[in-house]
Amino acid sequence: MSTKVYLGVGSNLNRENSLRFAFAKISPLLKNCKKSSIWISKPVRNGEPDYFNMVICGDTESNLEEFHACLMKIEEMAGKEVMINNGTNFGMKRRLDIDILAFGELETTSPCIIPRHDIQDYPFVTCPLNELDPDFVHPVLHQKVSELWAKLEPTLSEERKVVKTSIDWNVDAPSWNNAPKD
């Protein structure tokens, strides 16, 4: 039996390559895999570069624990690098962040919080999720993401607004494999 899964994917370090890498590694795990546009959002921490965010969805045959472990491995494989922006050294940072937003109708706190508790709070999640599947119904709030976005968007300050951008998906994803050896 397959389960519909929605993933939030973001990066503010080597952003285009990080999203290409994520999609290249995630898409084989999903049937009917689709991705949203890429949306730029401001970082919470002053001085860091802007984030590139997208949502990926599809159907998986895996259970939550197996699927979560695969995603954590992909994050690990993407690795880390030194983040320097406008002369400020932020140290070693992960290139990639992948969050499971929803896993079917499942509600759980282990191995992560499902559905993601803040879907409705972050425009960099709500907006691309709405773009990808406006009829997606939040399993706890029982509202369509299109309704959540309609409530959130008009309240956004300039700093919280997201802006659509694009990358060249024809460029090959990097072949990072920074996972520790077993």
ZAKOL-69898 format. One line per 2 residues: number of its first residue (from 1); their letters; for each residue x, y, z of C-alpha. Coordinates in nm, 4 decimals. Example, Ala and Ser with C-alpha at 12.3 -4.5 7.8 and 13.67 -1.06 7.14 Angstrom:
% ZAKOL-69898
1> AS> 1.2300:-0.4500:0.7800; 1.3670:-0.1060:0.7140
This chain:
% ZAKOL-69898
1> MS> 0.0000:0.0000:0.0000; 0.1421:0.3378:-0.0941
3> TK> 0.1352:0.6534:0.1152; 0.1253:1.0104:-0.0162
5> VY> 0.4151:1.2078:0.1275; 0.5003:1.5790:0.1174
7> LG> 0.8522:1.7051:0.1831; 0.9856:2.0528:0.2510
9> VG> 1.3359:2.0958:0.1066; 1.5564:2.3971:0.1684
11> SN> 1.9110:2.5220:0.1453; 2.1019:2.8440:0.1895
13> LN> 2.4395:2.6945:0.1073; 2.5337:2.5954:-0.2470
15> RE> 2.1592:2.6315:-0.3008; 2.1066:2.5303:-0.6635
17> NS> 2.3301:2.2240:-0.6383; 2.1769:2.1311:-0.3044
19> LR> 1.8230:2.1307:-0.4460; 1.9351:1.9425:-0.7585
21> FA> 2.1039:1.6853:-0.5338; 1.7940:1.6521:-0.3143
23> FA> 1.5595:1.6003:-0.6080; 1.7963:1.3532:-0.7769
25> KI> 1.8139:1.1440:-0.4586; 1.4500:1.1765:-0.3470
27> SP> 1.2707:1.1247:-0.6800; 1.3712:0.7548:-0.7120
29> LL> 1.2117:0.6925:-0.3702; 0.8712:0.8186:-0.4882
31> KN> 0.6143:0.7193:-0.7481; 0.4307:1.0085:-0.9165
33> CK> 0.7014:1.2444:-0.7909; 0.6371:1.6170:-0.8417
35> KS> 0.8196:1.9292:-0.7304; 0.7049:2.2859:-0.6764
37> SI> 0.8787:2.5938:-0.8037; 1.1654:2.7257:-0.5976
39> WI> 1.0903:3.0047:-0.3538; 1.3415:3.2406:-0.1938
41> SK> 1.2995:3.3241:0.1738; 1.4963:3.5360:0.4180
43> PV> 1.6964:3.3596:0.6894; 1.6022:3.3917:1.0548
45> RN> 1.9664:3.4579:1.1446; 2.0909:3.7984:1.0285
47> GE> 2.3750:3.7935:0.7797; 2.3144:3.4453:0.6437
49> PD> 2.2307:3.4073:0.2736; 1.8695:3.3705:0.1607
51> YF> 1.7184:3.0231:0.1402; 1.5933:2.8389:-0.1660
53> NM> 1.2892:2.6262:-0.0744; 1.0621:2.3828:-0.2537
55> VI> 0.8140:2.1065:-0.1800; 0.8357:1.7575:-0.3267
57> CG> 0.5495:1.5093:-0.3155; 0.4825:1.1574:-0.4307
59> DT> 0.3828:0.8108:-0.3180; 0.6026:0.5762:-0.1192
61> ES> 0.5771:0.2079:-0.0380; 0.8086:0.2549:0.2625
63> NL> 0.6921:0.2952:0.6191; 0.7677:0.6214:0.7991
65> EE> 1.0746:0.4930:0.9820; 1.2370:0.3577:0.6628
67> FH> 1.1505:0.6692:0.4646; 1.2765:0.9058:0.7351
69> AC> 1.6045:0.7111:0.7552; 1.6495:0.7444:0.3767
71> LM> 1.5968:1.1212:0.3955; 1.8429:1.1581:0.6832
73> KI> 2.0977:0.9630:0.4769; 2.0419:1.2023:0.1818
75> EE> 2.1011:1.5027:0.4110; 2.4151:1.3340:0.5390
77> MA> 2.5377:1.2564:0.1873; 2.4913:1.6217:0.0872
79> GK> 2.7395:1.7040:0.3596; 2.8509:2.0318:0.5062
81> EV> 3.0694:2.3183:0.4002; 3.1932:2.6439:0.5453
83> MI> 2.9385:2.9235:0.5113; 3.0920:3.2642:0.4491
85> NN> 2.8563:3.5453:0.3530; 2.9502:3.9115:0.3207
87> GT> 3.2753:3.8461:0.5046; 3.1131:3.6704:0.8011
89> NF> 3.2198:3.3130:0.8692; 2.9241:3.1142:1.0023
91> GM> 3.1271:2.7941:1.0326; 3.0371:2.4502:0.8995
93> KR> 2.6735:2.4231:0.7937; 2.4593:2.1526:0.6370
95> RL> 2.3967:2.2046:0.2679; 2.0495:2.0580:0.2804
97> DI> 1.7450:2.0396:0.5061; 1.4638:1.7936:0.4322
99> DI> 1.1484:1.7844:0.6446; 0.8573:1.5442:0.6136
101> LA> 0.5552:1.7739:0.6103; 0.2902:1.5019:0.5904
103> FG> 0.2933:1.1240:0.5577; -0.0564:1.0257:0.4537
105> EL> -0.3000:1.0921:0.7370; -0.0466:0.9845:0.9993
107> ET> -0.0101:1.1785:1.3237; 0.2993:1.0951:1.5280
109> TS> 0.5977:1.2418:1.7111; 0.8460:0.9664:1.6283
111> PC> 1.0841:0.9570:1.4470; 0.9738:1.3160:1.3747
113> II> 0.6608:1.5260:1.4197; 0.4056:1.4311:1.1522
115> PR> 0.2320:1.6304:1.0218; 0.4947:1.8994:1.0527
117> HD> 0.3485:2.1261:1.3215; 0.4367:2.4558:1.1540
119> IQ> 0.3210:2.4037:0.7930; 0.0736:2.6908:0.8287
121> DY> 0.3280:2.9268:0.9893; 0.6033:2.9456:0.7296
123> PF> 0.5444:3.0978:0.3869; 0.8430:2.9052:0.2470
125> VT> 0.6437:2.5878:0.3190; 0.2821:2.6971:0.2769
127> CP> 0.3348:2.8763:-0.0548; 0.5120:2.5948:-0.2471
129> LN> 0.2816:2.3345:-0.0911; -0.0170:2.5385:-0.2098
131> EL> 0.1367:2.5684:-0.5552; 0.1955:2.1935:-0.5760
133> DP> -0.1345:2.0731:-0.4286; -0.3842:2.3436:-0.3224
135> DF> -0.6343:2.0713:-0.2258; -0.3978:1.9092:0.0255
137> VH> -0.5850:1.8931:0.3574; -0.3784:1.9404:0.6723
139> PV> -0.4355:1.6182:0.8729; -0.4739:1.8015:1.2059
141> LH> -0.6189:2.1397:1.1119; -0.8557:1.9828:0.8561
143> QK> -0.8127:2.2797:0.6240; -0.6947:2.2908:0.2654
145> VS> -0.3497:2.4388:0.2200; -0.5088:2.6890:-0.0214
147> EL> -0.7167:2.8198:0.2716; -0.4112:2.8311:0.4983
149> WA> -0.2161:3.0239:0.2341; -0.5078:3.2644:0.1760
151> KL> -0.5000:3.3484:0.5496; -0.1200:3.3706:0.5784
153> EP> -0.0201:3.5586:0.2643; -0.1943:3.8931:0.3374
155> TL> -0.0378:3.9076:0.6858; 0.3240:3.8740:0.5708
157> SE> 0.5718:4.1527:0.6340; 0.8222:4.2288:0.3570
159> ER> 1.0849:4.0235:0.5418; 0.8638:3.7123:0.5487
161> KV> 0.7414:3.7234:0.1870; 0.8682:3.4578:-0.0515
163> VK> 0.9733:3.5220:-0.4094; 0.9586:3.2681:-0.6894
165> TS> 1.2841:3.1901:-0.8685; 1.4126:2.9152:-1.0920
167> ID> 1.7183:2.7050:-1.1491; 1.8356:2.5085:-1.4502
169> WN> 1.7197:2.1526:-1.3820; 1.9155:2.0332:-1.6882
171> VD> 2.2425:2.0788:-1.4991; 2.3552:1.7511:-1.3450
173> AP> 2.3240:1.7172:-0.9698; 2.6575:1.6970:-0.7870
175> SW> 2.7767:1.3530:-0.6851; 2.8278:1.4337:-0.3190
177> NN> 2.8637:1.1355:-0.0925; 2.9786:1.2725:0.2359
179> AP> 2.8174:1.0027:0.4432; 3.0489:0.8519:0.7026
181> KD> 3.1808:0.5088:0.6188; 3.0152:0.2264:0.8127
